[in-house]
Amino acid sequence: MENIIAVLPVAGFGKRLRPHTLTKAKVLLTIAGKPILSYIIDELLNLPINEFIFIVGHCGKQIETFIQDNYSLNAQFVYQEEQRGLGHAVYLSKDFIEPDDDMLIILGDTLFEADLTAIIASDISLIGVKEVKDPSRFGVVQMKQDRVQNLVEKPNKPPSNLAIVGIYFIKQSMQLIQALEYTISRGITTKGEIQLTDALHYLVQQGNQMSVFKVQGWFDCGKPETLLATNRYLLEKYHHTTAIEGSPVKPPVFIGNGVTIEGSTIGPFVSISDGCIIEDTIISNSIVYDNSVIKSCNLVNSIIGSSSVVKGANQMLNIGDFSTIVHFNEERTKQNEKGD
């Protein structure tokens, strides 16, 4: 088997997940008790990966520190100073690629279910796909029998319903680097960005043999609603259950270390990170990040940032780190005013 290089583009700003990504890299957001990126790396640890290349940008130092503190990897960190597209991000790995290296590319904000061992044993390049109802939002693959015939990024008129999910296995990956060099040097862009899809299409037109594999599960973590949906899926998958004296728990839930819960109902589908305090609260289908305090609330479909304080809220919330939201009891406020 040739050397296999894993390339993980993790440079995105995560704008759709603001305010959480203003202070933290998107791929380090925790769901069901573990950062998004850890789910991917933990899968890759089962494979004979020779080197990991992380393409970093926004909060890149956070990612670098996290990897170095938690994993013993042969890892390189390459900074994408300007967001020019996925194709450009992959191209930045060029200095670490040998001519015969195979490349496994996995987007850092997407979780999936696929047999990676079988994928890397392939004799030809493979692209992960899934049938979707609205392929115009994705890169799309068109097949002819069992070979890729055409690839197009976010087409107005999709040639098929096979959406590219962000997992690619590329044989002799220097060919891909050269194809990216071709598209970059000629200014070939789609929707203003240097697309990996365009370079793969160029390779196919040059006679490179590619096929696809269909993923069973595909979980996007790029928006609040999809982050909550992925949290829900992972909690169901790993069957987290916890008993708390004096507070009913409706599984599945994840509750971290050093969490204090009193007089509350937790779950279903709730992840609470380390060091939180939850009192007199009902909370479901939500994520609460570390060291937050929640009292006298009824929260659903909410994401609460780290070190936040929320009191008296009966609503859906999406607040970033170090936030404070306090709803005063209206009747009590009136009584206090009379007392003055």
SERO-4910 file (N, C-alpha, C, O; in steps of 0.05 Angstrom, whole numbers):
BEGIN
 pado doro    nc1    nc2    nc3   cac1   cac2   cac3    cc1    cc2    cc3    oc1    oc2    oc3
  Met    A     17    -24      0      0      0      0     17     25      0     37     27     15
  Glu    A     10     45    -16     25     70    -18     20     86      8      2     80     24
  Asn    A     37    106     12     32    125     34      5    138     30     -3    145      8
  Ile    A     -9    141     53    -35    155     52    -33    180     69    -26    179     93
  Ile    A    -39    203     57    -38    229     70    -67    238     75    -83    238     56
  Ala    A    -74    244    100   -100    255    106    -99    286    105    -83    298    120
  Val    A   -116    298     89   -117    327     88   -144    336     99   -165    327     89
  Leu    A   -143    352    120   -168    361    133   -170    392    131   -157    406    146
  Pro    A   -186    402    112   -190    431    111   -208    441    134   -231    433    136
  Val    A   -196    457    151   -211    467    175   -207    497    179   -207    507    202
  Ala    A   -205    511    157   -198    540    158   -223    558    158   -219    582    161
  Gly    A   -247    547    156   -270    564    152   -276    582    176   -270    575    199
  Phe    A   -290    604    171   -298    623    193   -322    612    208   -326    620    231
  Gly    A   -338    595    196   -362    586    209   -382    608    214   -394    610    235
  Lys    A   -386    625    193   -403    648    197   -432    641    205   -445    656    220
  Arg    A   -442    619    195   -470    612    201   -473    602    229   -496    599    239
  Leu    A   -451    597    243   -452    588    271   -444    611    290   -440    605    314
  Arg    A   -442    635    281   -438    657    299   -462    660    317   -485    655    308
  Pro    A   -459    668    343   -435    679    355   -414    659    366   -393    666    375
  His    A   -420    633    364   -403    613    376   -375    612    363   -355    607    377
  Thr    A   -374    617    337   -349    616    323   -333    642    323   -312    644    311
  Leu    A   -343    662    338   -328    686    341   -304    681    360   -284    694    358
  Thr    A   -308    662    378   -287    657    398   -275    629    396   -256    623    411
  Lys    A   -286    612    379   -277    585    378   -278    575    349   -297    582    334
  Ala    A   -259    558    341   -260    545    315   -285    528    312   -292    513    331
  Lys    A   -298    529    290   -323    513    286   -318    484    292   -335    471    304
  Val    A   -296    473    283   -291    444    286   -285    436    315   -284    412    321
  Leu    A   -281    456    332   -277    450    361   -302    453    377   -301    448    402
  Leu    A   -324    460    365   -349    460    380   -356    432    388   -353    413    372
  Thr    A   -366    429    412   -371    403    424   -400    394    419   -419    410    422
  Ile    A   -404    369    410   -430    357    408   -429    329    421   -411    314    415
  Ala    A   -449    324    437   -450    297    451   -424    291    465   -415    268    465
  Gly    A   -412    311    477   -389    307    494   -362    307    481   -342    302    494
  Lys    A   -361    313    455   -335    312    441   -334    333    419   -354    337    406
  Pro    A   -311    346    414   -309    364    392   -314    351    365   -308    327    361
  Ile    A   -326    366    347   -332    355    320   -307    342    308   -308    320    297
  Leu    A   -284    356    309   -260    347    297   -251    320    308   -240    303    294
  Ser    A   -256    315    334   -248    290    347   -262    266    335   -251    245    333
  Tyr    A   -288    270    328   -302    247    316   -288    238    290   -287    214    284
  Ile    A   -279    258    275   -265    251    249   -238    238    254   -232    217    243
  Ile    A   -222    251    271   -195    241    277   -196    213    289   -181    195    281
  Asp    A   -215    209    307   -217    182    320   -223    160    300   -214    138    303
  Glu    A   -238    167    279   -243    148    257   -217    142    241   -212    120    234
  Leu    A   -202    164    236   -178    161    220   -156    146    235   -138    135    222
  Leu    A   -157    146    261   -136    132    277   -137    102    271   -117     88    277
  Asn    A   -159     92    261   -161     63    254   -149     56    227   -149     33    219
  Leu    A   -139     77    213   -129     73    186    -98     77    186    -87     90    204
  Pro    A    -84     65    166    -55     69    164    -48     96    151    -37     97    129
  Ile    A    -55    117    165    -49    144    155    -20    151    162    -12    149    185
  Asn    A     -5    159    143     23    166    148     27    194    158     46    200    173
  Glu    A     10    212    149     13    240    157    -14    255    155    -30    249    138
  Phe    A    -18    273    174    -42    289    175    -35    318    168    -16    329    179
  Ile    A    -49    329    149    -44    357    142    -70    373    148    -91    368    135
  Phe    A    -69    391    166    -91    408    174    -88    435    160    -69    449    165
  Ile    A   -108    442    143   -108    469    131   -124    487    149   -148    485    151
  Val    A   -110    505    163   -123    521    184   -123    550    175   -109    559    157
  Gly    A   -140    565    189   -143    594    184   -153    607    209   -138    612    228
  His    A   -179    614    209   -192    626    232   -189    608    257   -195    584    256
  Cys    A   -179    619    278   -174    604    303   -155    581    299   -157    560    312
  Gly    A   -137    584    280   -119    562    273   -101    553    296    -96    529    299
  Lys    A    -93    572    312    -76    565    335    -91    547    355    -79    530    368
  Gln    A   -117    553    358   -133    536    375   -133    507    366   -130    488    382
  Ile    A   -136    503    340   -137    476    328   -110    463    332   -108    440    340
  Glu    A    -88    478    326    -61    467    329    -56    458    358    -46    436    362
  Thr    A    -63    475    377    -59    468    405    -76    444    413    -67    426    428
  Phe    A   -101    443    404   -119    421    411   -107    394    401   -107    375    415
  Ile    A    -98    394    376    -87    369    365    -62    361    380    -59    337    387
  Gln    A    -44    379    386    -19    373    399    -24    364    428     -9    347    438
  Asp    A    -45    375    441    -50    367    469    -65    341    471    -64    328    492
  Asn    A    -79    332    450    -97    309    453    -90    285    436   -100    263    440
  Tyr    A    -72    289    416    -65    267    398    -35    266    393    -21    286    395
  Ser    A    -25    242    388      3    238    379      3    232    349      4    209    341
  Leu    A      2    253    333      0    250    305     24    261    291     37    279    301
  Asn    A     31    249    268     50    262    250     35    283    235     23    277    214
  Ala    A     34    307    245     16    328    235     30    353    226     50    361    237
  Gln    A     20    364    204     29    390    194      6    409    194    -17    401    190
  Phe    A     11    434    200     -9    455    200     -2    477    180     18    490    182
  Val    A    -19    480    160    -14    499    138    -36    520    140    -60    514    141
  Tyr    A    -28    545    141    -47    567    144    -56    577    117    -41    584     99
  Gln    A    -83    578    114    -95    590     90   -102    619     98   -122    624    110
  Glu    A    -84    637     90    -87    665     98   -111    678     86   -123    696     99
  Glu    A   -119    670     63   -142    681     49   -161    659     41   -153    639     29
  Gln    A   -187    663     47   -207    642     41   -213    643     11   -229    659      2
  Arg    A   -200    625     -4   -204    625    -33   -218    600    -44   -219    596    -68
  Gly    A   -229    584    -26   -243    560    -34   -230    534    -26   -207    534    -19
  Leu    A   -246    513    -27   -236    486    -19   -213    477    -37   -194    465    -27
  Gly    A   -214    482    -63   -193    474    -81   -166    487    -73   -145    474    -72
  His    A   -167    513    -66   -143    527    -57   -133    515    -31   -108    512    -28
  Ala    A   -151    508    -13   -142    497     13   -127    471      8   -106    466     20
  Val    A   -138    453     -8   -125    427    -14    -98    432    -28    -79    418    -22
  Tyr    A    -97    451    -45    -72    457    -60    -49    465    -41    -26    459    -47
  Leu    A    -56    477    -19    -36    486      0    -21    462     13     -1    466     26
  Ser    A    -31    438     10    -17    414     21      6    405      3     19    386     10
  Lys    A     10    419    -19     28    409    -40     57    404    -31     70    386    -41
  Asp    A     66    420    -12     94    417     -3     99    392     13    122    384     18
  Phe    A     78    378     20     81    354     37     73    328     22     71    307     34
  Ile    A     68    331     -4     59    309    -20     81    298    -38     94    313    -52
  Glu    A     85    271    -36    104    258    -54     89    247    -79     64    244    -77
  Pro    A    103    243   -101     89    236   -126     70    212   -124     49    213   -137
  Asp    A     76    192   -108     59    168   -108     41    167    -83     27    147    -79
  Asp    A     40    188    -68     23    188    -44     -7    188    -52    -15    202    -71
  Asp    A    -23    172    -38    -52    174    -40    -62    194    -19    -48    199      1
  Met    A    -85    206    -25    -94    228     -7   -123    222      1   -140    216    -16
  Leu    A   -129    224     26   -156    223     37   -164    250     47   -152    260     66
  Ile    A   -183    263     33   -192    290     40   -218    288     55   -237    275     45
  Ile    A   -220    300     78   -245    300     94   -250    328    104   -233    339    119
  Leu    A   -273    339     98   -280    365    108   -284    364    138   -296    345    149
  Gly    A   -273    383    152   -272    382    182   -298    387    196   -299    384    220
  Asp    A   -319    396    182   -344    403    195   -367    384    187   -390    390    192
  Thr    A   -360    361    176   -380    342    167   -375    314    179   -353    304    176
  Leu    A   -395    303    192   -392    276    202   -407    257    183   -426    264    170
  Phe    A   -398    232    183   -408    213    163   -406    185    174   -392    179    193
  Glu    A   -419    167    160   -416    138    165   -408    125    139   -424    124    119
  Ala    A   -384    114    138   -374    101    114   -351     82    122   -338     86    143
  Asp    A   -347     61    106   -326     42    111   -300     52     99   -294     46     76
  Leu    A   -285     67    115   -261     80    105   -240     59     98   -223     63     80
  Thr    A   -239     37    112   -220     16    107   -223      5     78   -204      1     64
  Ala    A   -248      1     70   -253     -9     43   -247     13     23   -238      7      1
  Ile    A   -252     38     30   -248     60     11   -219     63      4   -212     66    -19
  Ile    A   -201     62     24   -173     67     19   -160     42      6   -137     44     -3
  Ala    A   -174     20      4   -164     -4    -10   -170     -3    -40   -162    -21    -55
  Ser    A   -185     18    -49   -193     20    -77   -168     24    -95   -149     36    -87
  Asp    A   -171     14   -120   -150     17   -140   -153     43   -155   -134     52   -169
  Ile    A   -176     56   -153   -181     82   -166   -191    102   -146   -198     95   -124
  Ser    A   -191    127   -154   -200    149   -137   -230    146   -133   -245    137   -150
  Leu    A   -239    153   -109   -267    151   -101   -277    178    -89   -262    192    -75
  Ile    A   -302    184    -94   -315    208    -84   -340    200    -68   -356    185    -78
  Gly    A   -342    209    -43   -365    203    -27   -389    219    -36   -388    243    -40
  Val    A   -412    205    -39   -436    218    -49   -460    208    -33   -459    188    -19
  Lys    A   -482    224    -35   -507    215    -23   -530    227    -41   -528    250    -50
  Glu    A   -550    211    -45   -573    221    -60   -589    241    -44   -595    236    -21
  Val    A   -595    264    -56   -609    286    -41   -632    296    -59   -632    292    -83
  Lys    A   -650    310    -46   -673    321    -60   -666    347    -75   -677    352    -96
  Asp    A   -647    362    -64   -640    388    -76   -610    389    -82   -596    402    -66
  Pro    A   -601    376   -102   -572    375   -107   -559    402   -116   -535    404   -116
  Ser    A   -576    421   -123   -565    447   -132   -549    461   -110   -535    480   -116
  Arg    A   -552    453    -85   -538    466    -63   -510    454    -59   -495    462    -41
  Phe    A   -503    433    -75   -478    419    -70   -462    415    -96   -472    421   -118
  Gly    A   -438    405    -93   -424    394   -116   -438    368   -124   -448    353   -107
  Val    A   -440    363   -151   -456    341   -160   -439    324   -179   -423    334   -195
  Val    A   -443    297   -177   -429    278   -194   -449    266   -214   -471    258   -206
  Gln    A   -441    264   -239   -456    249   -259   -441    224   -267   -417    226   -273
  Met    A   -454    202   -266   -441    176   -271   -448    165   -299   -469    171   -310
  Lys    A   -430    149   -310   -435    133   -334   -427    105   -326   -403     99   -324
  Gln    A   -447     88   -322   -442     61   -311   -429     65   -283   -442     77   -266
  Asp    A   -405     54   -279   -394     56   -252   -370     76   -251   -354     75   -233
  Arg    A   -369     95   -271   -348    114   -271   -359    143   -271   -380    148   -282
  Val    A   -344    161   -259   -351    189   -259   -348    200   -287   -326    198   -299
  Gln    A   -368    213   -297   -367    225   -324   -365    255   -322   -353    268   -339
  Asn    A   -377    267   -301   -379    296   -300   -381    304   -271   -394    290   -255
  Leu    A   -369    327   -264   -372    339   -237   -378    368   -241   -365    381   -257
  Val    A   -396    379   -225   -403    407   -227   -410    417   -200   -424    404   -184
  Glu    A   -401    442   -193   -406    453   -167   -431    470   -167   -434    489   -183
  Lys    A   -450    464   -149   -475    478   -145   -488    486   -171   -492    510   -177
  Pro    A   -496    467   -187   -507    472   -214   -536    482   -212   -551    474   -195
  Asn    A   -543    500   -230   -571    509   -232   -589    486   -242   -612    484   -233
  Lys    A   -578    470   -260   -593    447   -270   -576    422   -264   -560    414   -281
  Pro    A   -579    410   -241   -562    387   -234   -565    363   -253   -587    356   -260
  Pro    A   -543    351   -261   -544    328   -279   -551    302   -265   -556    282   -278
  Ser    A   -552    303   -238   -560    279   -223   -568    289   -195   -566    312   -189
  Asn    A   -575    270   -178   -582    277   -150   -560    266   -131   -565    264   -107
  Leu    A   -536    261   -142   -514    251   -126   -497    275   -116   -481    286   -131
  Ala    A   -501    282    -91   -487    305    -79   -460    295    -67   -459    274    -55
  Ile    A   -440    312    -72   -413    306    -60   -414    314    -30   -422    336    -24
  Val    A   -406    295    -13   -410    299     16   -385    309     30   -386    315     54
  Gly    A   -363    312     16   -339    322     29   -319    301     38   -302    307     56
  Ile    A   -320    278     26   -300    257     31   -289    248      4   -304    241    -14
  Tyr    A   -263    249      0   -250    242    -25   -226    224    -20   -210    230     -3
  Phe    A   -223    203    -36   -199    187    -35   -186    189    -63   -198    180    -83
  Ile    A   -162    201    -64   -149    207    -89   -124    191    -92   -105    193    -76
  Lys    A   -123    174   -112    -99    158   -118    -78    176   -131    -85    194   -147
  Gln    A    -53    171   -124    -31    187   -136    -38    216   -137    -42    229   -158
  Ser    A    -40    227   -113    -53    253   -109    -37    276   -121    -48    299   -123
  Met    A    -13    272   -130      2    294   -143    -13    302   -169    -11    325   -177
  Gln    A    -28    283   -181    -44    290   -204    -65    311   -197    -70    329   -213
  Leu    A    -76    308   -173    -96    328   -164    -83    355   -159    -94    376   -166
  Ile    A    -59    355   -147    -45    380   -142    -39    394   -169    -42    418   -171
  Gln    A    -31    378   -189    -26    390   -215    -52    401   -228    -51    421   -241
  Ala    A    -74    387   -224   -100    396   -235   -108    422   -221   -119    440   -234
  Leu    A   -103    424   -195   -109    449   -180    -92    471   -190   -101    494   -192
  Glu    A    -66    465   -195    -48    485   -205    -58    495   -232    -56    519   -238
  Tyr    A    -69    478   -248    -80    485   -274   -103    504   -271   -104    525   -284
  Thr    A   -122    497   -253   -146    515   -250   -138    541   -237   -149    562   -245
  Ile    A   -119    541   -219   -111    566   -206    -97    584   -225   -102    608   -226
  Ser    A    -78    573   -241    -63    589   -260    -80    602   -282    -73    622   -293
  Arg    A   -102    589   -288   -120    599   -309   -144    614   -298   -162    622   -312
  Gly    A   -144    618   -271   -166    633   -259   -193    620   -261   -213    634   -263
  Ile    A   -194    594   -262   -219    579   -264   -232    578   -236   -222    566   -218
  Thr    A   -255    592   -234   -269    592   -208   -299    587   -213   -309    590   -235
  Thr    A   -312    578   -192   -341    576   -192   -352    590   -168   -344    585   -145
  Lys    A   -370    609   -173   -382    626   -152   -360    640   -137   -361    644   -112
  Gly    A   -339    649   -152   -318    665   -140   -297    650   -125   -279    663   -113
  Glu    A   -298    624   -124   -278    608   -109   -265    587   -126   -276    577   -145
  Ile    A   -240    580   -117   -226    558   -130   -237    532   -119   -233    525    -95
  Gln    A   -251    517   -136   -266    494   -126   -250    468   -131   -238    464   -152
  Leu    A   -251    451   -111   -240    424   -115   -255    409   -136   -243    393   -151
  Thr    A   -281    413   -138   -298    400   -158   -288    405   -186   -288    387   -203
  Asp    A   -280    430   -192   -271    437   -219   -245    423   -225   -241    414   -248
  Ala    A   -227    420   -206   -202    406   -211   -207    376   -216   -194    363   -233
  Leu    A   -226    364   -201   -233    336   -205   -245    332   -232   -240    312   -245
  His    A   -262    351   -240   -274    350   -267   -252    350   -288   -254    335   -308
  Tyr    A   -233    367   -285   -210    369   -304   -196    342   -305   -189    333   -327
  Leu    A   -191    329   -282   -178    303   -282   -194    282   -297   -183    266   -313
  Val    A   -220    282   -293   -237    263   -308   -236    268   -338   -235    249   -353
  Gln    A   -236    293   -346   -234    300   -374   -208    291   -386   -206    287   -410
  Gln    A   -187    289   -369   -161    281   -378   -158    250   -378   -137    239   -384
  Gly    A   -180    236   -372   -179    207   -372   -175    193   -346   -172    169   -345
  Asn    A   -173    209   -324   -170    197   -298   -195    181   -290   -217    191   -292
  Gln    A   -191    156   -281   -213    139   -273   -222    145   -244   -206    143   -226
  Met    A   -247    151   -241   -258    156   -214   -286    142   -212   -300    139   -232
  Ser    A   -292    134   -188   -319    124   -182   -329    137   -156   -317    156   -146
  Val    A   -351    127   -146   -362    139   -122   -368    117   -101   -369     93   -108
  Phe    A   -372    125    -77   -383    108    -56   -405    124    -42   -402    148    -38
  Lys    A   -426    110    -35   -448    123    -22   -445    121      9   -442     99     20
  Val    A   -447    144     22   -446    144     51   -473    137     62   -494    144     51
  Gln    A   -473    124     85   -499    117     98   -510    140    114   -534    146    113
  Gly    A   -492    153    129   -501    177    144   -484    201    136   -460    198    130
  Trp    A   -496    224    136   -482    249    129   -494    271    146   -517    278    144
  Phe    A   -477    282    163   -487    301    184   -471    327    183   -447    328    189
  Asp    A   -485    347    174   -473    374    172   -473    387    199   -492    385    214
  Cys    A   -451    401    205   -450    416    231   -447    446    226   -436    460    243
  Gly    A   -456    456    203   -450    483    195   -470    504    204   -464    528    200
  Lys    A   -493    496    214   -514    515    223   -525    507    250   -523    484    257
  Pro    A   -536    526    265   -547    518    291   -566    495    290   -564    477    307
  Glu    A   -585    495    271   -605    473    270   -592    447    263   -601    426    272
  Thr    A   -572    447    245   -559    421    238   -540    412    260   -536    388    264
  Leu    A   -528    431    275   -511    424    298   -528    409    319   -520    389    330
  Leu    A   -552    420    324   -570    407    343   -579    380    333   -582    361    348
  Ala    A   -585    378    307   -593    352    295   -571    331    297   -577    308    303
  Thr    A   -546    340    293   -524    321    295   -519    313    324   -513    290    330
  Asn    A   -522    332    342   -520    326    371   -541    305    378   -535    286    393
  Arg    A   -565    308    368   -587    289    373   -580    261    363   -584    241    377
  Tyr    A   -570    260    338   -563    235    326   -541    221    342   -543    197    348
  Leu    A   -520    235    350   -498    223    365   -507    214    393   -498    193    402
  Leu    A   -524    229    406   -534    220    432   -550    194    429   -547    176    445
  Glu    A   -566    192    408   -581    168    403   -562    144    397   -567    122    406
  Lys    A   -542    150    381   -523    129    373   -508    117    396   -504     93    398
  Tyr    A   -499    135    414   -482    126    436   -498    121    462   -486    114    483
  His    A   -524    125    462   -542    117    484   -533    128    511   -530    114    530
  His    A   -528    154    511   -520    166    537   -543    167    556   -565    177    549
  Thr    A   -539    157    580   -559    158    601   -546    166    627   -523    158    632
  Thr    A   -559    182    643   -548    191    669   -570    193    689   -592    202    682
  Ala    A   -565    185    714   -585    188    735   -576    211    753   -553    212    761
  Ile    A   -594    229    760   -588    252    777   -609    252    800   -633    254    794
  Glu    A   -600    252    824   -618    252    847   -634    278    848   -622    300    848
  Gly    A   -660    275    849   -677    299    851   -683    313    825   -698    333    825
  Ser    A   -673    303    803   -678    316    777   -682    294    756   -664    279    750
  Pro    A   -706    293    745   -712    273    724   -694    277    699   -690    299    690
  Val    A   -685    255    688   -669    256    664   -683    239    643   -689    215    647
  Lys    A   -688    251    620   -701    237    597   -679    231    577   -672    249    562
  Pro    A   -669    206    575   -647    200    557   -657    202    528   -681    200    522
  Pro    A   -637    205    510   -608    205    515   -598    234    522   -608    253    511
  Val    A   -579    235    540   -566    260    546   -536    255    551   -527    232    555
  Phe    A   -521    277    549   -493    275    558   -489    297    579   -496    320    575
  Ile    A   -477    289    602   -472    308    623   -442    306    631   -433    284    638
  Gly    A   -428    328    629   -399    327    633   -391    326    662   -408    321    680
  Asn    A   -366    330    668   -355    329    695   -361    354    710   -361    376    699
  Gly    A   -364    351    736   -368    375    753   -393    391    748   -393    415    754
  Val    A   -413    378    738   -439    392    733   -457    389    757   -460    367    768
  Thr    A   -470    411    765   -489    411    787   -517    416    776   -522    435    762
  Ile    A   -535    397    781   -563    399    772   -581    395    795   -580    375    809
  Glu    A   -599    414    799   -618    413    822   -646    421    812   -649    442    799
  Gly    A   -666    406    820   -693    413    815   -700    418    786   -716    435    780
  Ser    A   -688    402    768   -691    407    739   -699    382    725   -697    360    735
  Thr    A   -709    385    700   -715    363    683   -697    366    658   -699    386    644
  Ile    A   -681    346    653   -661    347    632   -667    326    611   -670    303    617
  Gly    A   -669    335    586   -673    317    564   -701    317    553   -719    330    564
  Pro    A   -704    303    531   -683    287    517   -666    305    499   -671    328    495
  Phe    A   -644    293    490   -626    304    470   -612    330    480   -613    351    467
  Val    A   -600    327    504   -586    350    516   -557    343    521   -552    321    531
  Ser    A   -539    360    514   -510    358    520   -503    381    538   -506    404    531
  Ile    A   -492    374    562   -483    395    581   -454    390    586   -446    369    596
  Ser    A   -437    410    580   -408    407    584   -399    411    613   -416    418    630
  Asp    A   -373    408    618   -362    408    645   -368    435    659   -370    456    648
  Gly    A   -372    432    686   -373    455    703   -398    472    703   -398    494    714
  Cys    A   -419    462    691   -444    478    690   -461    475    715   -458    456    730
  Ile    A   -477    495    720   -496    495    742   -524    499    730   -530    519    717
  Ile    A   -542    479    735   -569    480    724   -588    478    748   -587    458    763
  Glu    A   -605    498    752   -624    498    775   -652    505    766   -656    524    750
  Asp    A   -672    490    775   -700    496    771   -706    502    741   -719    521    734
  Thr    A   -696    484    724   -697    489    695   -707    464    681   -702    441    689
  Ile    A   -722    469    660   -730    447    641   -715    453    615   -717    475    604
  Ile    A   -701    433    605   -685    437    581   -685    412    563   -681    390    573
  Ser    A   -690    416    537   -691    394    519   -679    402    492   -679    426    485
  Asn    A   -669    382    477   -658    386    450   -640    411    449   -644    429    433
  Ser    A   -620    411    467   -603    435    469   -574    427    476   -569    404    484
  Ile    A   -556    446    472   -528    443    479   -520    466    498   -526    489    492
  Val    A   -508    459    520   -498    479    539   -468    475    542   -459    454    550
  Tyr    A   -453    496    535   -424    493    537   -414    499    565   -429    508    582
  Asp    A   -388    494    569   -377    492    596   -379    517    613   -379    540    603
  Asn    A   -382    512    639   -381    533    660   -404    553    658   -401    576    666
  Ser    A   -426    545    646   -449    563    645   -468    558    668   -469    536    680
  Val    A   -484    578    675   -503    577    697   -531    583    685   -535    603    672
  Ile    A   -549    564    690   -576    567    680   -595    562    703   -595    541    716
  Lys    A   -612    582    708   -631    580    731   -659    589    723   -662    609    709
  Ser    A   -679    574    732   -707    582    728   -714    586    699   -726    607    692
  Cys    A   -706    568    682   -710    571    653   -726    547    642   -728    526    654
  Asn    A   -737    552    619   -750    530    603   -739    534    575   -748    551    559
  Leu    A   -719    518    568   -704    521    543   -708    497    525   -708    474    534
  Val    A   -712    502    499   -714    481    479   -699    491    454   -700    515    447
  Asn    A   -687    473    439   -674    480    414   -654    503    417   -653    521    401
  Ser    A   -638    501    439   -621    524    446   -592    515    446   -585    492    451
  Ile    A   -574    535    442   -545    531    444   -535    554    462   -538    578    455
  Ile    A   -524    547    484   -514    566    504   -484    565    505   -472    544    511
  Gly    A   -471    588    499   -442    589    498   -429    585    526   -442    586    546
  Ser    A   -403    581    526   -388    577    550   -389    601    569   -391    624    560
  Ser    A   -388    596    595   -386    616    616   -408    637    613   -404    661    617
  Ser    A   -432    628    606   -455    646    604   -473    642    628   -472    622    642
  Val    A   -490    663    632   -510    662    654   -537    668    642   -541    688    629
  Val    A   -556    650    647   -583    653    636   -602    648    659   -602    627    672
  Lys    A   -620    668    665   -639    665    687   -667    674    677   -670    695    665
  Gly    A   -687    657    683   -714    665    678   -723    665    649   -743    677    642
  Ala    A   -708    651    631   -715    651    603   -733    628    596   -728    605    605
  Asn    A   -754    633    581   -772    613    572   -775    615    542   -795    624    531
  Gln    A   -754    606    528   -753    611    499   -730    594    486   -716    580    500
  Met    A   -728    596    460   -705    585    446   -683    606    446   -688    629    439
  Leu    A   -659    598    453   -636    616    454   -613    606    438   -609    582    436
  Asn    A   -598    624    426   -573    618    413   -553    640    420   -552    661    406
  Ile    A   -538    636    442   -521    658    452   -492    648    454   -487    624    459
  Gly    A   -473    667    450   -445    660    450   -433    659    478   -446    663    498
  Asp    A   -407    655    478   -392    654    503   -394    680    519   -396    702    507
  Phe    A   -394    678    545   -393    701    564   -418    719    561   -416    743    565
  Ser    A   -440    707    554   -465    722    552   -480    722    579   -477    703    594
  Thr    A   -496    742    583   -514    743    607   -542    751    598   -546    772    586
  Ile    A   -561    734    604   -589    740    598   -605    735    624   -607    713    633
  Val    A   -617    756    634   -633    754    659   -661    766    654   -663    790    648
  His    A   -681    749    656   -709    759    654   -720    762    682   -723    742    696
  Phe    A   -727    786    690   -738    791    716   -768    783    717   -782    787    697
  Asn    A   -776    772    739   -804    766    743   -820    792    745   -816    809    762
  Glu    A   -839    795    726   -854    821    723   -869    828    748   -869    851    757
  Glu    A   -883    808    760   -899    813    784   -882    821    807   -888    839    823
  Arg    A   -859    807    810   -840    814    832   -829    842    828   -825    856    848
  Thr    A   -823    849    803   -813    876    798   -833    898    806   -826    918    818
  Lys    A   -859    893    800   -880    912    808   -882    915    838   -885    937    849
  Gln    A   -880    892    852   -881    893    881   -858    908    893   -861    923    912
  Asn    A   -834    905    881   -811    919    890   -814    949    886   -805    965    903
  Glu    A   -826    956    863   -830    985    857   -849    997    878   -845   1020    886
  Lys    A   -870    982    886   -889    993    906   -875    996    933   -880   1015    947
  Gly    A   -857    977    939   -843    979    964   -825   1003    966   -820   1014    987
  Asp    A   -815   1012    942   -797   1035    942   -814   1060    947   -803   1082    947
***
